[in-house]
């Protein structure tokens, strides 16, 4: 894995690694914008809300396909969902480990799958609410709202996790999602 690192003339001893390709970054920020718009600016019962929801669902679908055929760090194999690995990662953090993961760390991987599943569930219940068979069915609307509340809670946890992981590892993860490259401080191990 060390051979994949590309050295640059950034901070002394830091290594810069290309991680997130342009499509991953475009999907990430477009999905964040869609969630923000439907959560804050767009009326719940409007056509705009519906179309933004479909766009969010399409973005997740595209990302899932890209996780099968995209570059190495975008693939499912780079961040498999593993509660056991996530617990091990949490223990390592509590023990003072400051290793850097090139793709998502095990906790971040679980969050990504949670966010994708939540958007899919919101999209499915939202679509159900537009059909004659499910329109006005109370449990569908309640499920849609409850899953959306879960998504917003998860987004808050995701942002907090990014901030914590950036502080812990010394890698600015938000910047990496903007420019596609992680700058790994000197002395940080890669698992």
NORKAGI-V748561 format. One record per residue. SS is DSSP state (H for helix, E for strand, C for the rest). OMEGA is omega in whole degrees, 0 to 359 (* if undefined). D_FIRST is the distance of its C-alpha to the first C-alpha in Angstrom with 1 decimal. Layout:
ss: {SS | SS}
omega: {OMEGA | OMEGA}
d_first: {D_FIRST | D_FIRST}
This chain:
ss: {C | H | H | H | C | E | E | C | C | C | C | C | C | C | E | E | E | E | C | C | C | H | H | H | H | H | H | H | H | H | H | H | H | H | H | H | H | H | H | H | H | C | C | C | C | C | H | H | H | H | H | H | H | H | H | H | H | H | H | H | H | H | H | H | H | H | H | H | H | C | C | H | H | H | C | H | H | H | C | C | C | C | H | H | H | H | H | H | H | H | H | H | H | H | C | C | C | C | C | E | C | C | C | C | C | H | H | H | H | H | H | H | H | H | H | H | H | H | H | H | H | H | H | H | H | H | H | H | C | C | C | C | C | C | C | C | C | H | H | H | H | H | H | H | H | H | H | H | H | H | H | H | H | H | H | H | H | H | H | H | H | H | H | H | H | H | H | H | H | C | C | C | H | H | H | H | H | H | H | C | E | E | E | E | C | C | C | C | C | E | C}
omega: {179 | 181 | 181 | 182 | 178 | 179 | 176 | 180 | 177 | 177 | 184 | 176 | 180 | 177 | 178 | 184 | 174 | 184 | 187 | 180 | 183 | 181 | 177 | 182 | 179 | 179 | 181 | 185 | 177 | 177 | 177 | 179 | 179 | 179 | 179 | 180 | 182 | 180 | 191 | 191 | 188 | 178 | 184 | 187 | 183 | 175 | 179 | 178 | 181 | 183 | 175 | 176 | 177 | 178 | 178 | 178 | 178 | 178 | 178 | 177 | 178 | 180 | 178 | 176 | 180 | 178 | 176 | 189 | 184 | 179 | 189 | 186 | 178 | 187 | 176 | 184 | 178 | 180 | 180 | 178 | 183 | 176 | 180 | 178 | 179 | 177 | 177 | 178 | 178 | 177 | 179 | 178 | 181 | 178 | 177 | 179 | 180 | 179 | 180 | 175 | 181 | 175 | 177 | 171 | 184 | 176 | 178 | 178 | 178 | 179 | 179 | 179 | 177 | 181 | 179 | 180 | 180 | 179 | 178 | 181 | 177 | 179 | 180 | 180 | 177 | 177 | 179 | 182 | 180 | 182 | 180 | 183 | 187 | 181 | 178 | 178 | 190 | 184 | 179 | 178 | 179 | 178 | 179 | 181 | 180 | 179 | 177 | 177 | 177 | 179 | 180 | 176 | 180 | 178 | 178 | 177 | 179 | 180 | 178 | 179 | 177 | 179 | 180 | 181 | 177 | 179 | 184 | 187 | 184 | 179 | 179 | 185 | 178 | 178 | 179 | 178 | 174 | 185 | 177 | 185 | 174 | 175 | 186 | 181 | 178 | 176 | 179 | 179 | 172 | 180 | *}
d_first: {0.0 | 3.8 | 5.3 | 5.4 | 7.3 | 10.9 | 13.3 | 16.7 | 20.0 | 20.2 | 21.0 | 20.8 | 17.4 | 15.8 | 12.7 | 13.3 | 10.9 | 12.7 | 12.6 | 16.1 | 18.0 | 21.8 | 23.0 | 21.1 | 22.5 | 25.9 | 26.2 | 25.2 | 27.8 | 30.4 | 30.2 | 30.6 | 33.6 | 35.1 | 35.0 | 36.4 | 39.2 | 40.3 | 40.2 | 42.2 | 43.9 | 44.8 | 47.8 | 46.8 | 49.3 | 48.8 | 47.6 | 45.0 | 43.6 | 43.5 | 41.9 | 39.2 | 38.5 | 38.2 | 35.9 | 33.7 | 33.8 | 32.9 | 29.9 | 28.5 | 29.4 | 27.6 | 24.4 | 24.6 | 24.9 | 22.0 | 19.9 | 20.8 | 20.5 | 18.5 | 15.1 | 11.9 | 12.1 | 15.8 | 16.0 | 17.4 | 14.7 | 12.3 | 15.1 | 17.5 | 20.7 | 21.0 | 23.7 | 22.7 | 19.1 | 20.8 | 23.3 | 20.7 | 18.9 | 22.5 | 23.3 | 20.2 | 21.4 | 24.9 | 23.9 | 22.4 | 18.7 | 17.2 | 13.5 | 12.0 | 10.9 | 9.5 | 12.1 | 15.1 | 15.3 | 17.4 | 20.7 | 19.9 | 19.2 | 22.7 | 24.2 | 23.0 | 24.5 | 27.6 | 28.1 | 27.9 | 30.2 | 32.6 | 32.9 | 33.6 | 36.2 | 37.8 | 37.9 | 39.5 | 42.1 | 42.8 | 43.5 | 45.6 | 47.7 | 48.6 | 50.0 | 53.6 | 52.7 | 50.6 | 52.1 | 53.6 | 52.3 | 51.7 | 48.9 | 46.8 | 47.3 | 46.7 | 43.4 | 42.4 | 43.2 | 41.6 | 38.3 | 38.4 | 39.1 | 36.1 | 33.9 | 35.2 | 34.5 | 31.0 | 30.4 | 31.7 | 29.4 | 26.4 | 27.5 | 28.0 | 24.6 | 23.0 | 25.1 | 24.4 | 20.6 | 20.8 | 23.1 | 21.1 | 17.7 | 19.1 | 17.4 | 20.2 | 19.4 | 22.7 | 22.0 | 18.6 | 20.6 | 23.0 | 21.0 | 17.8 | 15.5 | 14.3 | 15.2 | 13.3 | 15.8 | 15.5 | 15.0 | 13.2 | 10.7 | 7.9 | 9.0}
